[in-house]
Structures are given as C-alpha cells and as structure tokens.
Amino acid sequence: MPYLIDEFTRECLAVRIDRRLRSTNVIDVLSDQFILRGVPDSIRSDNGPELAARAVRD
C-alpha cells in the first residue's frame, strides 16, 4: 500500500490502494499534491518499480 507522507509534519497526504500501481498512478497522486501544497524542494522514495520509473523521475 503506497502512501505519501510529509516527513516534516509527519502528516499522511495520500494513500493509494489498488491491485497494481503504475508510474502514471504515482504521477497523478504527486501532481494533485503539487497543486494543493506546491512543489517540494525534494522527494524521497523507496525503490519500488512504480517509483523508480523514468516517467516519475522526469
């Protein structure tokens, strides 16, 4: 179960539950949060294939 956490406030910003997550799902969640909260200075992620995809890194 992937989730998006603000490490400074320790607030869970998003939880995405699905049978299969692809890089497009990650991009959707991140872009929604960028619109709501602004673009962060940095992003840290685990090495899951949906997070390490070239589309997410770009």
C-alpha positions as a printed NumPy array, in Angstrom:
array([[  0.   ,   0.   ,   0.   ],
       [  1.829,   3.129,  -1.164],
       [  1.385,   6.291,   0.784],
       [  2.664,   9.847,   0.631],
       [  3.991,  11.327,   3.875],
       [  5.253,  14.804,   4.68 ],
       [  8.361,  13.966,   6.715],
       [  8.456,  17.376,   8.386],
       [  4.899,  17.341,   9.769],
       [  4.556,  13.523,   9.708],
       [  1.203,  14.006,   8.007],
       [ -0.08 ,  11.349,   5.613],
       [ -1.035,  13.297,   2.494],
       [ -2.318,  10.443,   0.328],
       [ -2.938,   6.709,   0.383],
       [ -3.481,   4.824,  -2.862],
       [ -4.85 ,   1.285,  -2.741],
       [ -5.067,  -0.742,  -5.914],
       [ -4.237,  -4.208,  -7.208],
       [ -1.479,  -2.791,  -9.384],
       [  0.115,   0.625,  -9.266],
       [  1.874,   2.041, -12.266],
       [  4.025,   5.107, -12.669],
       [  1.016,   7.026, -14.043],
       [ -0.806,   6.427, -10.747],
       [  2.154,   7.852,  -8.844],
       [  2.318,  10.863, -11.153],
       [ -1.415,  11.502, -10.631],
       [ -1.072,  11.482,  -6.844],
       [  2.05 ,  13.666,  -6.894],
       [  0.579,  16.205,  -9.311],
       [ -2.572,  16.502,  -7.174],
       [ -0.427,  17.221,  -4.122],
       [  1.741,  19.696,  -6.04 ],
       [ -1.406,  21.628,  -6.96 ],
       [ -2.709,  21.593,  -3.381],
       [  0.547,  22.206,  -1.495],
       [  3.104,  23.418,  -4.017],
       [  6.169,  21.669,  -5.393],
       [  8.53 ,  20.391,  -2.665],
       [ 12.27 ,  21.016,  -2.616],
       [ 12.953,  17.283,  -2.708],
       [ 11.194,  13.938,  -2.902],
       [ 12.433,  10.731,  -1.304],
       [ 11.034,   7.339,  -2.306],
       [ 11.645,   3.653,  -1.9  ],
       [ 12.933,   1.603,  -4.801],
       [  9.588,   0.199,  -5.946],
       [  9.272,  -0.176,  -9.715],
       [  6.393,   2.313,  -9.9  ],
       [  8.51 ,   4.94 ,  -8.112],
       [ 11.768,   4.252,  -9.939],
       [ 10.189,   4.575, -13.381],
       [ 11.716,   7.065, -15.77 ],
       [  8.341,   8.866, -16.143],
       [  8.237,   9.618, -12.399],
       [ 11.861,  10.766, -12.303],
       [ 11.32 ,  13.121, -15.225]])
